[in-house]
Amino acid sequence: MSYGASIADAYRQVGIYAAQILKGERPADLPVIQAVKFDFVLNLSAAKALGLTLPDRVLALADEVIE
């Protein structure tokens, strides 16, 4: 089970930063942006190896399920 910042959203933020720098803004003047989108990932094979059963409600909440 993992809950962390969305990689796709991070790449989008990098693109926005790069565009601002290419338009002439100084990197030192750009604000630090924190992650706003998070992903909840479940690894079912690891859960089975540990002898855990996950409720259907938890599976439904996951953004990604690795089997």
Summary of the structure (lengths in Angstrom):
residues: 67
radius of gyration: 17.8
end to end distance: 12.2
largest distance: 55.2
contacts: 130
relative contact order: 0.22
helix: 46%
strand: 19%
